[in-house]
Amino acid sequence: MTVTVAEQIRSRLRIRRELPSPEECRALRIASGITQGELATAIGVTRQAVTQYESGTRRPQGRTLDAYAEAIQTLRDAA
């Protein structure tokens, strides 16, 4: 996977994107009509990983965190 300039800078500065609560992430996804499987495919993880993110039992890390945060922000902007 190619690392973007933004990812390199965030990594170097140890900047992490903040996520809404797991409950809000789930509500945004549902309100947008996106399935867990569709979101998982879009960010490159399994459906089970999205289930864990939305239940709060697991938090995305690294590039996955960036991709998930960007997807959630997109869902928020579309709402």
Secondary structure, 3 states (H helix, E strand, C coil): CCCCHHHHHHHHHCCCCCCCCHHHHHHHHHHHCCCHHHHHHHHCCCHHHHHHHHHCCCCCCHHHHHHHHHHHHHHHHHC
